[in-house]
Amino acid sequence: MSDVDAQHLRLLEAILFAAADPVPERALADRLPDDADVGTLLEHLGAHYVGRGVNLVKAGQAWAFRTAPDLARFLTRESEVARRLS
């Protein structure tokens, strides 16, 4: 991977990390430089996060970081709420 591609990959990662909602692939392409190959960059970024605490996932035509499925049980918090009966 060239230095330019590495910079594009870093930019893609930052965009996805900062996004509150999944980002459509078209929006990613619009935010990256014209010479960036979004499909290849998404493949590289997804491969980088395999086996980590977060994964890059595709939801329809949009992309987002999500918690690795095997860790979800450690992140779920349950609490009891006392309610008065009417």
Secondary structure, DSSP 8 states (H G I E B T S, - for coil): --HHHHHHHHHHHHHHHH-SS-EEHHHHHHHS-TT--HHHHHHHHHHHTTTSSEEEEEETTEEEEEE-GGGHHHH-----------
